[in-house]
Amino acid sequence: MTHTIVFQLVPIDRLRSHEEIDEAKVQELLAEFDRTKRFLEPIWVARESNVILNGHHRVEALRRLGAHRVPAWVVDYHSPAVKVDRWEPGPPIEKEEVVRRAHGRELFPPKTTRHQIEVDLPPCDVPIEELIPPGPARRAQPRPSPRSRRSAASASRPG
């Protein structure tokens, strides 16, 4: 399995979300990044489709900081070692549905899917400043999501 997983700094503009975000979680991560100045947990990305499998909130926080790259474990999503489940009870979710929603921008609510990989992936330690191109530091404004426009409440889970 390890040969199908590689660590990369992935351009942020290539990444495709399949879930909405919880604004409170993004704010929490922004505060953490401001305090530590470090990015410690790489996201997971499907190699073939650039779909974010784990780390939507971290990506959004980095995007707002002006990052152009994201530390990521790039995985073969077709591998049987990569599993998709739900955080809450419900019908099974197929990998094809995750990719279809990401490409169609028909996002699941926050923390719907729960991806698992059958190997332990080590953390990383990347200074936030290495992910942001030189120039004036500025925070991007949050992008409104369909969920925030509906003002629906969302459950808080690790992001």
Secondary structure, 3 states (H helix, E strand, C coil): CHHHEEEEEEEHHHCECCECCCHHHHHHHHHHHHHHCEECCCEEEECCCCEEEECHHHHHHHHHHCCCEEEEEEECCCCCCEEEEECCCCCCCCHHHHHHHHHHCCCECCCCEEEEECCCCCCCCEEHHHHCCCCCCCCCCCCCCHHHHHCCCCCCCCC
